[in-house]
Amino acid sequence: MSESAKTNHPGSSDHPEVIHRRAIAIDLHADTTQRMLDEQVDLSQRLRDGHLDTVRAKEGGLDAQFFSIWVEPQLYGVGGEKAMKRADEQIAAVRQLAEKHPELWELATSAADVRRIAGEGKLAALLGLEGGYAIDERLENVERYYKLGVRYMSPAWTVSTSWAGSSGDAAGQTRGLTDFGKQVIREMNRLGMMVDVSHLSDKAFWDIVATSTRPVIATHSACRAIANVPRNLDDEMIRALAKTGGVICVIFYPPFLEPGWSAMKDKVDNDIAGLVQRASEAEKGDISQKKLARDRVRREEFLKRLPPVSVARVVDHIDHVVKLVGIDHVGIGSDFDGIQATVSDLSSVAELPNLTRELLKRGYSAGDVEKILGGNILRVMEEVAQK
Ligand SMILES: [Zn+2]
């Protein structure tokens, strides 16, 4: 937090706003990276759309953002030069943000960096690789990305890699980690790169937990016990992940939070397929511009046609994890700018204090809030970095 934030909020030290500002808040996952690249948005300004920019991050008391380096396999392949180029361009975009605005952002690669940058009242930018496509099935590339600043990687997104199963496709039904996949996990352990199980198949999850000698994290997932979707973790998985010392970062995405919402959304997607297709055809730009046009229509229609989900539901998931495995294994991973529907009172980073307010209302202490917002993940970052 910044000194100015401290003096801007006099009032008692147990006021929700004071507790929120005092905590180091770290969001494990946002897709804003692709906006910087494909839409050339200037993140130093308040943006009229989307979920995250510097101004709103400051308003929301955010201190550190893991930017997702997401290679969409349908557009850039599951490996090869194009996938690597797409990852490299996104890493460069995050680095440029910090270089262009050193008074606002600084690239961070360690817990100590995050603490120092937050202490200076700036935002820490961190890098996470979503889906292992960019390592191009070569072990030496894990170190290549580590050296570029990447501090977590999920082996697959919704398309399985040859070495790790995804929760999003048929291959993942039977695929866990291959021998090469296990080598990748051990290499990540050696380097000090966190292993992210969000998006992975159940089999791959269990193989990772059995292989990794370091804490394992889920950067943007929730609980199947409440919302039973493949992207979430069941109770047995949550216990196993906690046993590694890891953290489940709860996502702010209604389909993974609210029971039945995912099926309702699928139905709406089906109903609006023609509308979405026409928007895509009307857009004359490249493939990423067409994707933006499709997402725009989906966002508008979801808002009109689906029931709101509130921050209380996010806290239900946090609560569930805490009741299962205690306060030390839960964090936050918004998936901002990667989702076409948001929680109604957590619709951008500016509304992050609503989460703290709800946690305090449910009986969580200031110390608990600090752990949930970022303390737990700082601990994992330190443990994973230890040689
Ligand atoms: Zn994702």
Residues whose N, C-alpha, C, O or C-beta is under 5 A from the ligand:
A	BS01	ZN	none
